[in-house]
Amino acid sequence: MGLKRGWQRGDARVRLLVFASLIVLLAGCASPSGNIHIDDRGRGGQSRQPVTSGSHTVQQGDTLYSIAFRYGWDWRQLAANNNIPAPYTIYPGQRLSLRPVAAAARPASQATRRQPAATSSAPSSRPPVRSSTPDPSPSAEPSRPRAAPPAASPPATVVDGWSWPAEGPLIARFQSNDSLNKGIDIAGQLGQPVKAASAGSVVYAGRGLIGYGEMVIIKHSDAYLSAYAHNNRLLVAEGDQVKAGQKIAEMGSTGTDRVKLHFEIRQRGQPVDPLRYLPKR
């Protein structure tokens, strides 16, 4: 009788160990939301290559620039791909295709459907998403993305006029791998000034991109954007023109675990190493 009870206790321990192992395995495989977040930097960051499948449904607060930033697209290509003319206004509920489509191959009816302001799919009573800031340079054909003047387009590897966006030690460098850091991190104090690295136009100010917290995106030319993430407070709004060195935010820890500034430079939608552009210090 005692031997039988001993075996039963042994079997119970084995079953308990197996059950515990299964719980750990399932917990490791589970995702808190079950969704893939393109910009959740805590889960591996953004893919280096643009997303070229599926679509994005516009939410309140989105701009063409923030959507392009999220999926690694050049904003001009995203506008052309969805037949969105200047001033690049988009609407809540509008679906933007992330699948590249040649303009000549896009059916006219499809192009029309993607202009909510001109069809019944976007009634006049529905307020538009905050309009992306139009390019100040003139354009002869509004239906095409406008090209920046030659003087406004910085070279691919050397750019004049860039300055450091914040004081403080560099605690993380740019990583070229798909799953690592797409900018640099600068440590600092809560409320410390965050400054525009170069002159430009604010095309996004908010916290709609997962993992970036309160963020500002500045458009410097048709080719270059810069992004300033994890701020405690934003001091600029979309459409503002800013000068190099102008205070645009206060450093914080939104979307991350410590007070720091995450700074990125995007060239035609793709992240590049900011240290190639910032002066040595």
N, C-alpha and C positions, 0 to 999 in steps of 0.2 A: 504493500500500500504506500509506504514512504517512498519507494523507488518510483512508483507511478507518478506521485505528486512532484517529485524532483524533475522528471521528464516534462511534465506539464508546465512547471515554472520555467524550464529551459526554453521550451517552445514559445512561451509568452514573451520572453526576452528577445528571441530572434524576430518574432513578429513585430515587436516594438521598434527594434533597430531598423528593420526594413521599411516600416511606415515612416519613421523619422527621416530616413534617407530619401524617400520619395517626396516628402514635404520640402526638404532643402532643394532638391532638383527642380521641382515645379516652381518654387519661389525664385530661383535663379533664372528661369526661362520666362517668367511673367513680366509684362510691361505694365507700368501704372495705368496707362490709358489705352494700350493696345494699338496706338497709332505711331507712325513714324514722323517725327518732327524734324523738318529739314534744318531748322536753325537752332535746335536744342544743343548748344555747345557742350552741355554737360553729358550728352550721350554720344559724343564723337564728332560734333561739328558738321559743317556743311561740306557736301561733296565738291571737289575741285572742278569737276565737269558740270556744265549746266544740266538741269533736269529737262529731258526732251520727250517726256511722255505725260499723259494725263492733262489735268487742267487745274486752275485755281479759281474758286468762287470768291469774288470781291467781298470783303467785310468792311463795315464802317471803320474809318480810320486808315484804311489802306491807301497807298498812292502807287502809281505805276513804278516809281523808283524803289519803293520798299518791297514790292512784289518781285521786281527784277533782282534786287539784292538777295532776297530769300532763296531764289531758285538758281542763282548764278548766271543770269541772263544779262546781256547788254540792254539797257532800257530802250534804246532805239530799235533794236531787233524785236523786242517784245511788243512794242507799239506797232511796228510794221506787220508782225506776224498776226496781229489781231485787228489790223486795219483801224487803229486808233489815231486820229489826226491831232495836231496841236490844237488846244493846249493840254492834250493828254488827260482829259477828264474821264474818270471811271465811276461806276455806280454800284451800290450794294446789290448783291445778287447776280451781277454780271459775271459770266464765266469766261476766263481767259485761257486760251489753249496754250499748252506748253510744248505741243508737238510742232516742230518747224514745218511751215507750209509755204511753198513758193508762191509769191504774189500772183504770178500768171496762172497758177493751177487752182487758186482759191475761187470757188463759184461766187458769182456776184451776189446771189441771194444770201450766202453765208456771210459775206463781208457786210452786207446790210444789216443782218441780224446782230452783228457785233457792235453796232453803233446804237446803243439804247436811246440816245437823245433823238434819233431820227425815226424810230419805229414805235409801235404800240407796246413793245416789250419793256419800255422804260417810260411810263407815264410821267407827265410833267409834274404831278403831285409828289413824286418820289424825290427826296433831296439827293444830290450827288455826293459821292465821297469827296473829302477835301481834295480839291484839284491839285494835281502835281504842278509845280511851278514851271511855266513855259520858258523855253530858251529865249533869252533876251535878244539873240541875234536874229536878223530878218530872214524871211524865207519866201521864195518866189512861188513855191507850191506847198500850200498848207497841208496837203494830204501826205506829204513825205516828211520823214524825220529831218530836222534842220541840222545843218553842219555848222560847227563852230568856225569862227574866223581862224586863219592860220596861226595868228599870234596867240590865240587862246588854247590851242591844242599842244600840251606839253610833249616833249619827246618820250619815247618808250622807257628809256633808262635814266635820263637826267632831267630833273625838273627844277626850275628856279623858283624861289619864293616859298618853299616849304619850311615850316618851323615846328618844333616839338609842341605837341598839344597839351602837355602838362609837365610839371617838375616832379622828380622822384626817380627812384631806382627802377631799372628795367628788370622785371621778374619773370617774364615769359617772352620768348622770341617766336618769330614766324616759322611755321613748319610747312614744308611743301607736301607732306603726305596728306592724302585725302581725309584722314580721320583726326588730324591734329590742328593746332592753332593757326588761324588764318590772318593773324595780325600780331601785335605786340601788346603786352600788359605792363602798365606803369603803376607802381604802388604809390599811395599818397594818403592824405588825411581827409576825413569827412568834410565836405564843403569846400575843398580846395578848388581853385579855378581850373576849368577845362577850356582850352582855347582852340579856335579854328586854326588848323595847320596851314591853310592857304585860303585866299579869298574865293568866294563863290556864293551860291544860292542854296538856302536850306530847302531840301526837297522832302524831308521826313523828320518829324519830331514826335516821339511817342514810345509806347512799349508794346507794340503789336507783334514783335518777333521774339519767339520763345528763346530764352537763354541769353538775351542781350539787355534785358531790363529797360530802363529809360534811355533811349538812344536818339542821337541826332545823325542825319546823313546830309552831307553837303556835296553839291554838284559843282565841280571846278571847271569842267569843260565837257564836251560830248564824250570824251574818253575816260575821264577820271571822276570818281566819287571817293569821299572819305567818310568813315563812320566812327562814332564816339559812343561807347556803350557803358552800362552800369552806373549811370549818373544818378545822383540823389535828387537834383532839380534841374529842369531845363529852362534856359533863359531866352530861347529863340523859338520862333514859330515858322511853320512852312511858308515859304515865299519871302522870308527875310533875306536881304543881301548882307553878307558879313565880310569883314576884312581879315586878313591874316593877323593872328594874334588876338583877335577879339574874343572876349569871354562869352562862351555859348552855353555853359552848363556848370554845375558844381559836382565834384567827384562824389561817388557813393558806392553802394554795394548792391543795387537792385539787380536781381537775376544772377547773383553770384554769392560767394561765401566770405568775401572780404572787401574792404574799400580799395578800389583800383579803377583805372581807366583801361578799357580794351579798345585799341585803336586799329582800324583797318584802312587800307587803300585798295580800291578796286579799279582795275584798268579794263575797260570794255566788259565789265561784269565779272571779271576774274580777280581773285585776291592776289596781291603781289606783296613782296617783302617791304614794309614801310622803311626799314633801315637803308634801303637803296635810295630813298628820296629825302629822308631827314638829314640835317647836318650832323656831323660827328660831334660828340661831346664827351 
